[in-house]
Amino acid sequence: MELIEQLSWRYATKKFDDQRLLSAEQIEVIQQSFGLTATSYGLQPLKLVVVQDKAIQEQLVAHSFGQKQVGQASAVLVICVEQVVDAAFVENYFDRVQQVRNTPAEVLAPFRKHLLENFVTKPKEDLQLWASKQAYIALGNLLTTCAIHRIDSCPMEGFSPQGYDEVLGLTSRGLTATLVMPIGYRASDDFMASLAKVRRPISEVIIEIKG
Amino acid sequence: MELIEQLSWRYATKKFDDQRLLSAEQIEVIQQSFGLTATSYGLQPLKLVVVQDKAIQEQLVAHSFGQKQVGQASAVLVICVEQVVDAAFVENYFDRVQQVRNTPAEVLAPFRKHLLENFVTKPKEDLQLWASKQAYIALGNLLTTCAIHRIDSCPMEGFSPQGYDEVLGLTSRGLTATLVMPIGYRASDDFMASLAKVRRPISEVIIEIKG
């Protein structure tokens, strides 16, 4: 039940200690964890921008409805989706499967054909929605990753993707900012830290169907 | 780096050992972890159906494009969204905040008003989309929760929500099945278990912006 204690410790940090920095090793674990996130078909239509630059973070505050934690945090994680998931992107995935697993091309051919047809015919909005859902899987994984390592975090949907794109040059990298997550250490006077966690009772959110 | 080893161990299990069952304690950890998942505004528009009934699981296989792991697994987790997130649902949340934290009603009033206006005016499709994204956070959390506890899992978007609704009686509970995740132990002959993990290189999916 150690994990349950860790997840209970986690809360959406509203004020970070702007003097305490995460170590390079902690950032490394987060990056590796992000890269191991499960995604639909294993396609990984995501990138993670890791901002550790207070001046840039301050610029992002203005595009985050003034939420100061973006400026205070040791780092700001910006989970981005790929703007283009096209035939080349899918082909690239299958090339990687062939390389890593040595799978013969003829074994992969039916699935490759199926995915290519699927992704080439899908409207761009559907693809963006599909990709953005994968960003939420990454968020769920990263929140837990941080809690386990006693790293404070604040998951955020409320920000201006256009503003983030401008400050971080995301469009030129083919990315759209989808979720934001400042990480670091809670300030000793963050009043949110002391508040009891509010949750629907387990009996209300779990339905057991047993044979 | 223990977590990285655990996440690397995880894979989308295609064949489960149908003789090995998870313990009540393992199921308990998963339920608690689900209940602690972060969600937008803390509203938790989700429920988790935990199916441990092979006869019912067999019925679900037909609604999962024939994917046998749903029948073999020790349990099938069905992450569901609430079909109705209305004023009463939001009020219920604020009542809980008041109870748990003893927050005076006047302190909560502005946020309460804001959320109520937000949720009452939003079209039903927007609310369902918002809720379904939260289901993906839960999936990300549960996949990591399982990996840490050496529980095998298979995240699935491919199934018939209508079929699941029929078999599990979800509509009468006000729920829509959104994501499915059979869990248990990998079969010793699951050929997927031995395959190397295919991932875009970390250098390709991480962008560092440092001051």
Interface residues (C-beta under 8 A of the other chain):
Chain A: M1 L3 I4 L7 S8 R10 A12 V29 Q31 Q32 S33 F34 G35 L36 T37 A38 S40 G42 Q44 L46 K47 L48 V49 V50 V51 Q52 D53 K54 A55 I56 Y93 R96 V97 V100 R101 L129 S132 K133 Q134 Y136 I137 A138 L139 G140 N141 L142 L143 T144 T145 I148 H149 P155 E157 L168 R173 L195 A196 K197 V198 R199 R200 I202 E204 V205 I206 I207 E208 I209 K210 G211
Chain B: M1 L3 I4 L7 S8 R10 A12 V29 Q31 Q32 S33 F34 G35 L36 T37 A38 S40 G42 Q44 L46 K47 L48 V49 V50 V51 Q52 D53 K54 A55 I56 Y93 R96 V97 V100 R101 L129 S132 K133 Q134 Y136 I137 A138 L139 G140 N141 L142 L143 T144 T145 I148 H149 P155 E157 L168 R173 L195 A196 K197 V198 R199 R200 I202 E204 V205 I206 I207 E208 I209 K210 G211
